[in-house]
Amino acid sequence: MIFTKKSLGQNFLIDKNVIKKIINLTEIKNKNIIEIGPGKGALTEEILKKKPKSLKIIEKDNQLYEFLKKKYFKNKIIKIFNKDILTFNLEEAVEKNSIIFGNLPYNISSQILVKIIKFKKSPPRFSNIIFMFQKELGEKIISKFPSSNYGRLSILTNYKLEIIEKFLISPNCFFPKPKINSMIIHFKPKSNNQQKIKKIENLEKITNILFSNKRKMINKSLKKILTDREIKKIANLKDTLRPSEIKPDIYYEITELIEKD
């Protein structure tokens, strides 16, 4: 018998209607698929019914890894990795036009998303990402300027990814039942990105610095990044603003400016 591990944030999706809804968000036939955190393989089973070209599964839990290996050892299109997704070279595993699915552990879901946003290859080799998040985090990811949930995660996400669709999932659809609602978000890479940021890590650093005191005016934090002369070059940037009052495009412009130095 397989028991869920609270330390790994395991909540297995068991509602078949919800699973089918997730699978039907995009075309799977003859595509390369990656699944993060498959659990006992409920989503995996539905993916296989759609006849993908290949399926790579990443599962950290040793017990679940052995269970999945035994379950699918005859299936030649499946490759199973017993790895921690945070240290696994995911970008290397992604093949052209891959679709990445993930019922993500809530305690590391934002780290996984940022890991993908920081992929080096441009354009990225994936065509779709379909991830499950805790509802509260999902609202931060999809938030637009200006809104109460707007922040560093929505700024980073907005730079690289387009949100295609989202929907909520009840705790009743899982075992064990979590105490919170979940959110599925379907992303695609932005195809018309006009920004010229060389390293997404620089944007991440700037948002971390400015949002470290999100309720305070940015004057002191901004001077850690830019000179007074550089600040004056950026239209609509005033040091009396708070981090949440600055549009995403201005964060991108600040990043481009420091990369020129």
Secondary structure, 3 states (H helix, E strand, C coil): CCCCCHHHCCCEECCHHHHHHHHCCCCCCCCEEEEECCCCCHHHHHHHHCCCCEEEEECCCHHHHHHHHHHCCCCCCEEEECCCCCCCCHHHHCCCCEEEEEECCCCCHHHHHHHHHCCCCCCCCEEEEEEEEEHHHHHHHHCCCCCCCCCHHHHHHHHHEEEEEEEEECHHHEECCCCCCEEEEEEEECCCCCCCCCCHHHHHHHHHHHHHHCCCCCHHHHCCCCCHHHHHHCCCCCCCCCHHHCCHHHHHHHHHHHHHC
